Amino acid sequence: MISQSAWCRRHVVPVAKEAGLVPDGKQFRLFGERGDCAVLELQTHRVDPQRETFFARVSIVPLPERAWVHRQHWQQAKDQLPSSGSGMLQWELSPPDAVALEPQGGMDVTGLWAYSPDIDPVVCAEELTRILRDLTFPQMRRFLDRDVLLAEMKQRSAGLRHRRPPGWAQVLLNVDRVAPAALEPLLDEVETDYPVADEFIAWAREQAADWSRSS
């Protein structure tokens, strides 16, 4: 049976490149403005030695989100490529029934894609690339627009994982594109019932000043 790495190179890489994504193993990045990035990752999750199984996850990673997460060593981290684990917004691609791993022994395997001797690898690839072309790549590109992303972080659609509260997201998506004075009203809307809220507000003020000086 073809390995996931070889399967990915054969079926997914050409489709991703065609759409403008940059392959890096089983991660694919679409770069936007201001250092923002959308990441697609095919994440191996082995639960059955007879099958190749994986999750397909997308993360939208604005540059200020990474700067905040890695604030203690940002000078070293800023040159690293973003990963799917560091997104502000995330979702997983649900496999059609024909290429989804069936429940096994009470184990929750919802969302696992699979191919095996009884699940044709080509069919699995066709289903995944169809979803990527028709839905995922356009959605990744759309959420690289910060205004669109901010609207989503506020309305919080079902099926998507929102990893920042709306007020925090609003600050992060504006901290490097508004003047420090214009950031102050946004800081008033930051949810403060978090242990590091004061640190976040102080960090945002400092970042806004730094970005303003460098622009």
HELIX and SHEET records of a PDB file:
HELIX    1   1 GLN A    4  TRP A    7  1                                   4    
HELIX    2   2 CYS A    8  VAL A   12  3                                   5    
HELIX    3   3 VAL A   13  GLU A   18  1                                   6    
HELIX    4   4 GLU A   33  GLY A   35  5                                   3    
HELIX    5   5 LEU A   63  VAL A   69  1                                   7    
HELIX    6   6 ARG A   71  HIS A   73  5                                   3    
HELIX    7   7 TRP A   74  ALA A   77  1                                   4    
HELIX    8   8 SER A   84  SER A   86  5                                   3    
HELIX    9   9 ASP A   97  VAL A   99  5                                   3    
HELIX   10  10 PRO A  121  ILE A  131  1                                  11    
HELIX   11  11 LEU A  132  THR A  136  3                                   5    
HELIX   12  12 PHE A  137  PHE A  143  1                                   7    
HELIX   13  13 ARG A  146  GLN A  155  1                                  10    
HELIX   14  14 PRO A  166  LEU A  172  1                                   7    
HELIX   15  15 PRO A  180  LEU A  187  1                                   8    
HELIX   16  16 ALA A  197  SER A  214  1                                  18    
SHEET    1   A 6 VAL A  22  ASP A  24  0                                        
SHEET    2   A 6 GLN A  27  PHE A  31 -1                                        
SHEET    3   A 6 CYS A  37  THR A  44 -1                                        
SHEET    4   A 6 GLU A  52  VAL A  61 -1                                        
SHEET    5   A 6 LEU A  89  GLU A  92 -1                                        
SHEET    6   A 6 ARG A 161  HIS A 162 -1                                        
SHEET    1   B 5 VAL A  22  ASP A  24  0                                        
SHEET    2   B 5 GLN A  27  PHE A  31 -1                                        
SHEET    3   B 5 CYS A  37  THR A  44 -1                                        
SHEET    4   B 5 GLU A  52  VAL A  61 -1                                        
SHEET    5   B 5 TRP A 113  TYR A 115 -1                                        
END                                                                             
